[in-house]
């Protein structure tokens, strides 16, 4: 922290953005994904539960997917972010939810892990 402002390296910032994107499509404890909004069939119906749609953009407060929901180049970016988050978790650099899935402060990156990534 410098002058009351959090300073982060580009690697830590990239990791944070990836984690936030991943939280839009990763199901919570009830099986709901923020990208599906209030549509319960994606959490409750076994025929829809594993269907993940990637949208053009997302609602800033709720994470609900908006715009077209087809497979595009954007999908490749999200998949890469999910892979990066999963790899970090396997290495023990886990993020923990502290509040809702779309909260801007809901990822806690352990300082030791952040230091390893920036070196």
HELIX and SHEET records of a PDB file:
HELIX    1   1 UNK A   10  UNK A   23  1                                  14    
HELIX    2   2 UNK A   34  UNK A   36  5                                   3    
HELIX    3   3 UNK A   41  UNK A   44  1                                   4    
HELIX    4   4 UNK A   73  UNK A   90  1                                  18    
HELIX    5   5 UNK A  111  UNK A  118  1                                   8    
SHEET    1   A 2 UNK A  57  UNK A  58  0                                        
SHEET    2   A 2 UNK A  65  UNK A  66 -1                                        
SHEET    1   B 2 UNK A  95  UNK A  97  0                                        
SHEET    2   B 2 UNK A 107  UNK A 109 -1                                        
END                                                                             
